[in-house]
Amino acid sequence: MLPILIMTVSMDDLEAGKHWQTECKLMEVNIRDGAFSEAVNKLDCAGVIINVPSEKYYRYISEWQLYKAKNK
């Protein structure tokens, strides 16, 4: 029997997705620092440059879009 992993999204995650999508500009995608580091996306958020793990960025933005569509 295989265990099933259900990933939940918190309101903080949704807020992060909303912030990144509406208030930040995506500058670079899937940047790799080294062989063992995960890829990051570089964002410009009102002049503040942040690096967000690519997987987290896409997941949170996707979850925000689903939440927004569901609650129209």
C-alpha positions, 0 to 999 in steps of 0.5 A: 500500500502506498501512502497518499500525501495531500499538500495543503495550502495556508492563507499565508501561502495564498497571500504570497501567491497573490503578492508575487502575481500582482505586486511583483515583476518576474525578472528571471526564471529557474536560476541555478546556483549550483549542482545541489541547490534548487532553482529559483525565480528572481522577482522585483517587488517594488524595488526589492529583489527576492529569490523564490524557489521556482517550485514554490512560486508556481505552486503558490501562484497556481493555488492563488488563481484557483482560490480567486476563481472559486471565490468570484 
